[in-house]
Amino acid sequence: MILNKIEVVTEHKILQIRELTDSGGYHRRVLTPDMTLAEDEYQDVKDKAEELWTDEVKASWATFQEEQRAKMEAE
């Protein structure tokens, strides 16, 4: 696969990755600020994550996740 596009979405700086497959289709995946990137991740993706995933963004993401879990448990 070949890296085709990196999109940054939401205030939590979630990375949406689009890769071009050998068959000409697309493979998509999402990376969140609480993830540890694989050693073989594309360097462009690593660079973007390092730039955007500040301690403040990571803390905000963690708080958001906790709030979502609390809402689900309350339902």
Buried (B, 14 or more C-beta within 10 A) or exposed (E): EEBEEBEEEEEBBBBEBBBBEEEEEEEEEEBBBEBEBEEEBBEEBEEBBEEBBEEEBBEBBEEBBEEEEEEEEEE
